[in-house]
Amino acid sequence: MSEQPAPTASAPAGRGPTGPGAWWRTFRGWPGPVRATAYVAAFLVLLLVVATITVVVLVRMPFPQTTGSIDVPGLHGKVEVVRDEHGIPQLYGGSVDDLMRAQGYVHAQDRFFEMDVRRHATAGRLAEMFGRPALESDEMVRTMGWRRVAERELALVSPSTRAALQAYADGVNAYLDTHSPSQIAVEYTVLNAGGLDYQPEPWTPVDSLAWLKAMAWDLRGNMTDEIDRVLALANHSAEQVAELYPSYPYAEHAPIVDQGAVVDGVYEPDATSPGTRNPERPGYTAGERAALAGLRRGLAKLPPLVGHGDGLGSNSWVVDGDHTTTGEPLLANDPHLGVSLPGVWMQMGLHCTTVDQRCPLDVSGFTFSGVPGVIIGHNADVAWGFTNLGPDVSDLFLERVVGDRWRYDGKLLPLRRRTERIKVAGGHDVVITVRSTRHGPLLSDVSDQLADVGAQARVPGRPAGERYAVALQWTALHPAPTADAILELDAATDWDSFRAAAADFAVPAQNLVYADTAGHIGYQAPGRIPIRKSGNDGRLPVAGWQPENDWTGQYVPFSGLPNVLDPEDGFVVTANQAVTGPDYPYLLTSDWDQGYRSQRIRDLLGRDLADGGKVSVSDMLAIQRDDRNPMGPVLTPYLLDVSLPNGYYSAGQRLLRGWDFAQPADSAAAAYFNVVWSNLLRLTFDDELPKDLSPDGGDRWFAVVSHLLANPRDPWWDDAATDPVETRDDILRQAMEDARDELTVREDLDPRQWTWGHLHRLELHQPALGESGIGPVEWLVNRGPWAAAGGSAAVDATSWDASSSYEVTSAPSMRMVVSLGDLDDSRWINLTGVSGHPFDDHYTDQTDLWADGRTLAWPSSSAAVHAAGRDTLVLAPGR
C-alpha cells in the first residue's frame, strides 16, 4: 500500500484529506486545470443523470395502470378493461352503472388533464389555472353562461341519463381520490412548479354537460358570416358583397336528400312536392311582409362587426347492401375538427357481459373524455355517423341601450343583470357585470371589438346618451336534454329507436347517417333550429328594438326535418352541403358549404357503382383519402394560358401541365398551385377587404373566384392601390411569379424538389401548455411536424388558412368505416392516440398511420376484442 502524503502546512483547518471536498483532492497529483475540468465534467454528468432520472420519473408517474386489479368504490361487480396494442380500452361489465363508473375511471386514467382544462374553459375559469392571458376567454364564456345552462339541463335529462352522469363522475373521482396531482398528469407538475399549488376539484355531472356547449359553439353555424357581410358592406355595394357569398349551386352539387317534401309540417320522403292538405291562413299579412322588406334594406347599412374564420366540416356516407361487396351496408365517417394534442376523440368500447333490457350496451366507437357513452360508432345492431348540419342557430341583435335600460317596441325596459367573479392565478379577482336583453347576453360588454360596433353605429334620431350594444341569441343558451340522445343512440336497435334518440339531439344540430344489420340505411336531420319572424333571414345582424326581428319561440318541428330511409339511389352522402332543395319551407341556413366534397364523394361512388359495380371497405377508405383539389381543374387552364418569361418563372408553370389535381404530400405541382392560389387571393382581395375578411381560401372562395374567372375585367381584379387598371390575367401572372419566388425561398431553386408536404404540415400542439412560449415545456407536450396530403375543400380535408400560412388548421379528427355484414371487419383511426400523457406509447402512436392514410382493425365481438388484447385490468368493487 502506498503511503498517504502528509497535508501541507498551508492546508486550511478542516480542509484536509478528510474535510469537505477531499474526494477530488485525492487527484491533486494531476495538473490543476485538469482536476478542475474533471470536477466540473463529473458534476455536470451527475446533474444531467439526476435531471434525466427526475424527468423520466415525473413524466412516467401518471401513466395508467393497465394490468392487475384496482378497487373502485361504488362498483357492484367487476369490470374488465381490455386494451389492444394501441392502448384502446374495451370495457366489459354487468350493468350500465358499472360501465359508466368504469368509463369515468378509465377516461381519468388517460385524459384527466384534458378533461380538467375543458371544464375550466366551459365554466369560464381558465384564468384560475393559467392567469390573466385566459381572462378574455373567461369573460366571454361567463357572459354567455355556458355552465349556468348546463346546470339547468341536469334537471331536464331523464333519470337514467342523470344516473349515468353521476356514476361516470363517481368513477372519475375514484381515480382522483387515490392520485396526487403529479400522479394524474405531468402538466400539473409543471404548473405547480410555477407556483400554482393546484389540486383538481371533484368531477360533477354538470362538468360533462358543459362540454357539449363548447362543441355547439364551434359548430354553431353562420354567425361569422353575419358579421363579415356587414364588414364587407361598409365599402362595397350589396351586389359586390353577394359575389363574395355565392348561393348554393344546386344544379352542380346535389343536396343530401333529393326526394320528398314537407306536407302539413311533416317531412314525407315519398312526397313529390311541398304543400298542405289542410290550408291555413299565412302567418303574416302582405302589409307586414312589405314593412319587413323595407327593414331589410335598412339593415344592409348597419355598421361592421368582427368575426372569425369559416366553420368546420365533416364527411359521412352510407351505402346499402345492394351496392357493396359484402351484401350488407357500409358506413363511413370522418369529422373535420381543429387539430390539437391530444385529439378530441378517444376510442373505447362499452359492453354488457349479458346484453338485455336491463343492460343494453354493446357499443364501441369514439368518445369525448369527460362525457359518458359513445358519441359516434356502432353497437351490435346499428351504426351511425355525424357531420355538421350547419343550421343558422344564432343571431346577433343590435340593441339600443340607455344606461341600464334597453329600447324595445317603443319602450325602455330594464336590462337583466348579474355579477360574475373570476379568480385569476397570480392576480386579483376580476368582477364583471353581465347584462342581457330578451334576445340574450350583451357580448359587447366584454368584447372591445363588439363594443366599438356599438359606439360606431348610427341610426337617425338617436337620443342623447343612447348607445348600441350587441346581444347574442343562440339555441345552446336554452336548456335541452341533448345528453339523453347519446345513451339512446348507444342502445338503439332499429330505425325507429334511432330516430327517437335523434329527436333528443338539440345542439349542435348534426346530419346523422344510419345503417343497421337488417340491411337498412337512412338519414335524419335533428336539432333545434329556430323559426324566425319574416323580418329576420339570419344573414345579417338585426335591430333588436323591433319585435318583428325576433325569433317566434318555436323550432322547426322534428317531424318536419329532412329524413329518408332506404333512398332510391342506394346511398346517402353528407358533407355539410345543402340538406334539401330550395323549395324546403323552413329556413335552415343561407350559408351551406358549397358542396365540393359532397359532390366529389357522390362522383367517386358513382364511378365505383357504374355498370353494376360494388364498393368494399377498402373502396370506402380510399374515398376518405381522396386529395383532389376541386379548384385545380377550374383555375389551371387559366394559369396555363398566361404568358410567362421562359426559364425561371415558367418552370413552376410547367409543373401544372399534366397535373391530375391530386395533392399528395410529395407533389411539386400541388405545392406550386396552392402557393399560386394563396397569392392570387392576396392580390385580388387584400386591397379592398379589411384584414379580418382576408380570404382563407376555403370552399366559399373557390366559388367566388370561379365566378370571377369568367369575368376578366370584374372590378375585384383591379388593385385599388395602383393607377393602371389590372385585369384577371395581370393578377394571375403576378400570382405565379410571386409563387415562384416564394417557393424558391421556402424550398428550393429547382421546382422538381418542391413538395406540398413541406409547406402543408401538421403540427400538434397541446392547447393548454403547448403555446406557453417556454421551449422545454412546449417540447414536452407538442409533437410534429408531419407532412400532410389533401387541402381545403378536398375530401381529405386538411384545411389551411391562405391568409396566414400553409399549415394544417383542421383535419379529419378520426376516420372510420363500419361493415354491417361483419362488424369485426370494420376499420378506425384516431388523429393522435388514446393517451393524453406526453411520452406515453399511445400519445401519438396513431398519427403516423393517419398521415399515411392507414387505419386499424376495429374488433367489436368479445372474441375479437380478447384476441387483440395486450393488457387486461380488472376494476373490482371497492372494500
MIVEX-84598 format. One record per residue (C-alpha): residue in one letter; x, y, z. Coordinates in steps of 0.25 Angstrom, whole numbers, plus 5000, padded with zeros to 4 digits. Layout:
N
aXYZ
...
END
This chain:
879
m500050005000
s500650134996
e500850235007
q499850355008
p500550495006
a500450585018
p499650705018
t500450825015
a500550935025
s499751035017
a498550945017
p497351015024
a496850955036
g495650855033
r496050855018
g497050735019
p496850605012
t495650575022
g494950705020
p493950755010
g494450744996
a495450635000
w494850544989
w495450614978
r496750664985
t497250514985
f497550554970
r498350674973
g499550594967
w498950634954
p499150774948
g498250874954
p497350914942
v497150764939
r496650744953
a495650864952
t495150814938
a494950674943
y494150724955
v493250814946
a493050704936
a492750604947
f491750694953
l491050734940
v490950584937
l490350554950
l489450674949
l488950624936
v488750484940
v487950534952
a487150624944
t486850524934
i486450424944
t485550524951
v484950564937
v484750414933
v484050384947
l483150514947
v482750484932
r482450334935
m481850354948
p480450384942
f480450264932
p479150184934
q479250044941
t478749944930
t478949814937
g478549754950
s477449794959
i476949924965
d475849944975
v474850054971
p473750094981
g472350084976
l472549974966
h471449864968
g472349754960
k473649744953
v473849824941
e474949764931
v475749874923
v476449804911
r477449894903
d478049854890
e479449894885
h479050034883
g478450044897
i477050054892
p476150014904
q474949924903
l474149914916
y473249794920
g472349804932
g471049744937
s470249874938
v470150014931
d470450074945
d471749994946
l472150024931
m471950174933
r472750174946
a473850094939
q473750194927
g473950314936
y475150244943
v475850204930
h475650344924
a476250404936
q477450304935
d477750344921
r477250484919
f476850554932
f477750684930
e477050704917
m475650684924
d476050784935
v476450884925
r475250864917
r474350884929
h475051014933
a474851064919
t473351034919
a473251094932
g473951224929
r475051184939
l476351174931
a476951294938
e476951204951
m478051114944
f478751204934
g478651344939
r478251474933
p478451434918
a477251344919
l476351454925
e475751504912
s475251364909
d474651344923
e473951474922
m473251434909
v472851294914
r472351354927
t471551454919
m470951344911
g470751264923
w471051124918
r471151054931
r469951124936
v469151064925
a469750924927
e469350934942
r467950954937
e468050844927
l468350744938
a466950754943
l466350734929
v467150604925
s466450464928
p466650394941
s467450294934
t468350394928
r468550464941
a468950334948
a469950304937
l470550444938
q470650424953
a471250294952
y472250344942
a472650454951
d472850364963
g473750274954
v474650404951
n474650444966
a475050304970
y476350324962
l476550464967
d476350414981
t477550324980
h478550404972
s479250534975
p479350644964
s480750594960
q480250454958
i479050504950
a479750584939
v481150634937
e480550764933
y480150784948
t481550774952
v481950874942
l480850974947
n481150954961
a482650974959
g482251104954
g481551134967
l480151104964
d479951004976
y478750934969
q477850824974
p476750774964
e475350784969
p474450664969
w473750644956
t472250664955
p471150634945
v471050774941
d472550774936
s472150664926
l470850744921
a471650874919
w472650814909
l471450804900
k471350954900
a472750964895
m472450874883
a471250944880
w472051074880
d473051024870
l471850974861
r470851084863
g470651124848
n470851254841
m471051354852
t472351394846
d471751414832
e470751504838
i471851594843
d472651584831
r471551624822
v471351754830
l472851784829
a472851764814
l471651854813
a472451964819
n473151994806
h472451914795
s471151904789
a470151794792
e470351734778
q471951734781
v471751664794
a470751564788
e471951524779
l472751484792
y471551404797
p471051314786
s469751244787
y469851094788
p470051034774
y468850934774
a469050904759
e470450854761
h470550794775
a469350714779
p468750734793
i468750624804
v467250584802
d466750594787
q465450534789
g464250564798
a463650694803
v462950754815
v461450734815
d460650794827
g461950804835
v462350664833
y463550624824
e463050514815
p464150444807
d463150404797
a462450534794
t462750594781
s462450744785
p462250824797
g460850874801
t459750844810
r458450764811
n457950864821
p458051004816
e458351114827
r458451264827
p459851314825
g460651354837
y460851494833
t460051594824
a460451654811
g460651784818
e461451724829
r462351664819
a462551794811
a462951864824
l463951764827
a464551774813
g464751914816
l465451884829
r466351784822
r466851894813
g467151984825
l467951864832
a468951864820
k469451994825
l469751944839
p471251964843
p472351864843
l472451754853
v473651654855
g473651504853
h474651394851
g474851284840
d474051194833
g473351074841
l473850934842
g473350814833
s473250664832
n472950554823
s472050434824
w471350344815
v470650214815
v470350104804
d469349994804
g469649854803
d469149844788
h470349924785
t471449864794
t472349744792
t471849694806
g470449704802
e470149784815
p470249934817
l471550004819
l471650144827
a472850244826
n473050364835
d474250464837
p473850584845
h474750704842
l475150784854
g476250874859
v477650804861
s478150784875
l478850694885
p478250604890
g477250594879
v475750624882
w475350474881
m475750354890
q475350214884
m474650124894
g473650004895
l472549994906
h472049844906
c471049784916
t471449644919
t470049604917
v469249694907
d467749704911
q466749814914
r467449844928
c468849854922
p468649884907
l470049934903
d470949864893
v471549984887
s472950034882
g473450164875
f473950304878
t473650364892
f473950504898
s474750494910
g473850554921
v472550514915
p471950374917
g471550284906
v472050264891
i471750384882
i472050324869
g472150184865
h471350054865
n470649954874
a470249814871
d469049854862
v469249994857
a470450094853
w470350244851
g471250364847
f471150514849
t471450634840
n471150774844
l469750814839
g470250954840
p468851024842
d468751164846
v468451154861
s469051284866
d468751434863
l469351564866
f468451674871
l468851824871
e468251874884
r467952024887
v468352044901
v468252164911
g468952134924
d468352004930
r467152004920
w466951964906
r465952004896
y464951904891
d463651934883
g463652084887
k463852054902
l465052064911
l465251924918
p466151894929
l467351804926
r467551674933
r468851684942
r469651584949
t471151594954
e472251484952
r473551474960
i474751424952
k475951374960
v477251404953
a478451314957
g479551414961
g478651534961
h477451594967
d476051544965
v475251614954
v473751644955
i472951664943
t471451704941
v470751624931
r469551694925
s468451634916
t467251674908
r466151574904
h467051534892
g468251494900
p469451544907
l470151664903
l471451614897
s471951754894
d472051784909
v473251684909
s473751704895
d474551824891
q474351794877
l472851784878
a472751904887
d473351984876
v472251944867
g471251994877
a472052124878
q472052144863
a470652104860
r469752214855
v468252224854
p467452344850
g466952414862
r467752344873
p467452414886
a468652474894
g469252364903
e468752254895
r469852154890
y469852024883
a470151884889
v470151744882
a469351634888
l469451484884
q468251394883
w468751254882
t467951124883
a469051064892
l468751164903
h467351104904
p467450974913
a467150844905
p467350694909
t468350664898
a469150574907
d467950474907
a468250454892
i469650404894
l469250284902
e467950264894
l468850254881
d469750154888
a468550064891
a467750084878
t467349954871
d466650004859
w466150124850
d465050154860
s465950154872
f467050224865
r466050344861
a465550344875
a466950374880
a467150474869
a465950554874
d466650584887
f467950634880
a467750784881
v469050854880
p469950844872
a469050814861
q469650704852
n469450614840
l469250474844
v469550354835
y469050214839
a469150074835
d468749944842
t468949794841
a467549774836
g468049844823
h467449984824
i468150114822
g467650254825
y467850394828
q467250484839
a467450634842
p467250664857
g467450794865
r466750914870
i466651014858
p465951144861
i464751194853
r464951344851
k463951444848
s463951494834
g464851614837
n466051534840
d466651434830
g467951414839
r468851474829
l469151604836
p469151654850
v467751714853
a467151834860
g466751774874
w465851894877
q464851844866
p463951724870
e463851674856
n465251634856
d465051534868
w465051384868
t463651334869
g463951244881
q463751124872
y464651024866
v464650944853
p463850824857
f464650694857
s463550634849
g463850744838
l465350724838
p465850644826
n466050494827
v466050374818
l466050224820
d466650134808
p466750244798
e466550214783
d468050244780
g468450134790
f469350234797
v469350354805
v470550464805
t470650574815
a471850674815
n471250794820
q470550834807
a469050874806
v468150774812
t466950794803
g466650874790
p466251014790
d464750984792
y464850944806
p463951034814
y464751054827
l466051144827
l467151054832
t468251144827
s468751224815
d470151194817
w470351044813
d471750984810
q471851004795
g471750854793
y473150814786
r473450704796
s472050644795
q471950644780
r473350584779
i472950474788
r471650454780
d472450454767
l473450344773
l472350264778
g471650274764
r472950234757
d473050114766
l471650074765
a471550094750
d471149964741
g470749884754
g472049914762
k472049894777
v472849964787
s473749904798
v474249944811
s475549984804
d474850064794
m474150144805
l475550164812
a476150214798
i475050314796
q475350374810
r476750394805
d476450454792
d477250584792
r476850644779
n476750794779
p475450844774
m475950974769
g477050904761
p476250874748
v475551014749
l476751104751
t477951024744
p477451054729
y477551204732
l478851194738
l479451114726
d478951224717
v479751334724
s481051364717
l482251364726
p483751384722
n484451264718
g485351204729
y485251234743
y483751284744
s483151184734
a483851064741
g482751064752
q481651074742
r482150954734
l481850864747
l480350894744
r480450824730
g479850684732
w479550704747
d478450614751
f477950714762
a478350624773
q479050674786
p479950564792
a481050614801
d482150594791
s481450674780
a482250784774
a481050824765
a480150834777
a481150924785
y481251014773
f479751024771
n479451054785
v480451164787
v479951224774
w478551214780
s478951284793
n479651394785
l478451414775
l477551434787
r478451534794
l478651614781
t477151614777
f476551644791
d477451694801
d477451834795
e475951844797
l475551764809
p475851784824
k476951694829
d475851614837
l475251584824
s476551534817
p476151414809
d476451284816
g476451204803
g475351104806
d474151054798
r473451194798
w474651254792
f474651144781
a473251184777
v473551334777
v474851324769
s474151224759
h473151334756
l474151444755
l475051364745
a473951374735
n473951524736
p475351564733
r475051714735
d474251704748
p474651814758
w475051714768
w476251684759
d476751834759
d477751874770
a477151994776
a478552044781
t479152054767
d478852154755
p478752044744
v477451964744
e477851824746
t477151704739
r476951564742
d478251524734
d479051624741
i478751574755
l478951424750
r480351464744
q480751534757
a480251424766
m481051324758
e482351404758
d482151434773
a481951284776
r483151244768
d483951344777
e483351294790
l483551144787
t485051174783
v485251244797
r484451144805
e484851014798
d485851004786
l486251074773
d485950944766
p484450934765
r484550774764
q485050784778
w483750854783
t482750774791
w481350814797
g481650734810
h482850824813
l481850944813
h480650874817
r481050824831
l480250764842
e480750824856
l480050764868
h480050864880
q479450844893
p478550964895
a478850984910
l480350984911
g480750964896
e480751114893
s481451154906
g482651214899
i483551134909
g484351044900
p484550924909
v483050924913
e482650924898
w483650814895
l482950734906
v481550744901
n481550774886
r481950684874
g482150694859
p482250734848
w481650624839
a481550654824
a480150654820
a479350624808
g478050684804
g477550824806
s476350914808
a475050864802
a475750734797
v475050604803
d476350584810
a476050724817
t477350764823
s476950914823
w477951024823
d477751174824
a478251244812
s478351384819
s479351334829
s480151204826
y480051064819
e480050994832
v478850904835
t477750974843
s476750864843
a476750724838
p475950584839
s475950564854
m475750424852
r475350324841
m474450204842
v473750104832
v472750014839
s472449884832
l471049844836
g471249704830
d472349674839
l472649774850
d473949714853
d474349754838
s474249904842
r475350004842
w475650124850
i476850224853
n477050344862
l477750474859
t478650454871
g478550334881
v477750304893
s478650354903
g478750494908
h480150474915
p481350524908
f482350414905
d481350304907
d481450204896
h480050244892
y480150394892
t480350404876
d480450254872
q479350264862
t479750394856
d480850334846
l479750234842
w478750344840
a479750434832
d480050314823
g478550284821
r478550154828
t477550104838
l477450004850
a476649874851
w475349904859
p474949784867
s473649784874
s473149644877
s473649594890
a474549484883
a475149584874
v475449684885
h476049584894
a476949524883
a477449664880
g477649694895
r479049724900
d478749774914
t477549744924
l477249814936
v476149774946
l475349884953
a474749824965
p473749874975
g474449954986
r474449905000
END
